[in-house]
Amino acid sequence: MFTGIVEELGSLERRDGSRFRFAASLVLEDAKPGDSIAANGSCLTLVAKGPGWWESDISEETLARTTLSSLRPGEGVNFERALRANDRLGGHVMQGHVDAVGEILAPAPDLRVRIPPELMRYCVEKGSVTVDGVSLTIFGLDEDSFTVAVIPHTAAVTTLGAKGAGELVNIEVDVAAKQMEKLLGPLLDRLVVLEQRVEQLGART
């Protein structure tokens, strides 16, 4: 689990097939093979490390669902280590499981992002969303896009300050909203059926 509070702005050093080498320092201080590090919001497993670098093997599924496949050597990457049980929760609880790739419609500070319309039901006014691993607060929703305010500090210490219109970003919606939908869905379906039966009985009388 992560919080969406980016710890370090690193970069992609090189790629060899599915093996990615990233340049970083802070997130490596207490890291060991097997640990999780979020890269632009995507949870990756550290498999090797050295002075100023770490590597991860990225699956085809992750490459297909995120922007990681389009990273170029030297391009900036947002890094965050996994949340400890006793850490401050400065952002919101996120899994590092990217739901979709969004498109920037307008750059920071009022960053507007278009996402697949079917994900908009998980976005609410003043709710949380993760954009390239950054926890942000939603406002200005329409049928397929939302706006998030990127303060100068966040713009300076993450990739979001350098992103322009037309660029792609990783999106993770609030997992709590997805869980609630999953749990309450069958109940709501039953209520609809019950309502239909009541209407049918009323029509017969």
C-alpha positions, 0 to 999 in steps of 0.5 A: 500500500502507498499514500500518493506522497511522492518521496523522490523524483528519479528517472529511467536509466535504461531498459532491457526488455522487461527489465527496467533500471531506474536512477534513485537514491532516497527510496533505496536507503532501506530497500532490499530485494522483494520490496515494493516501490511505486513508480509513477503510481505503479507498484513494482518489485525491487529485484536488484539495486546498486549505488544510485540505481534499482531494477524491476522486472515489469510484466506485460500486463503492467506495461499494457495498462500503464505509461511505463512502456513509453518511458524514455531514458532520462525521463522523470519518474515519481517514486514512493516506498510502500507504507509502513503501519506506523507511517503518517498517512499524508495522502490517501490509501492507494494500492499501486494498481493502475486502473487506466491511462488518462490524457492531460487536457490542461497542464498544472496548476489546474491539471485537467485529465480525461479518463475512461468514462466508466471510471468517472463513477468512482470520482467525486467532488473533493474525493481523492485520485492518484495521477502518476502516483500523486495523491490529489483532490478532485473538483470540476467533474464532467462526464469523462474528465476532472481537475486537480490543483497542483501546488507549486511544491508538488509541481517542483518535486514530481513529474506533474509540473513538466507535463503538458496537454496531450501527455499520458498519465497513470490513474488509480481511482479510490479503491474504497469506492470500488469495494463498496460498489462490489459489495453493495451491487447485489443488494441494489440489484435485489432492491430493483427487482423488489421495486419492480414486483411491488409495481406489478402488484400495484398494477394488478389491484 
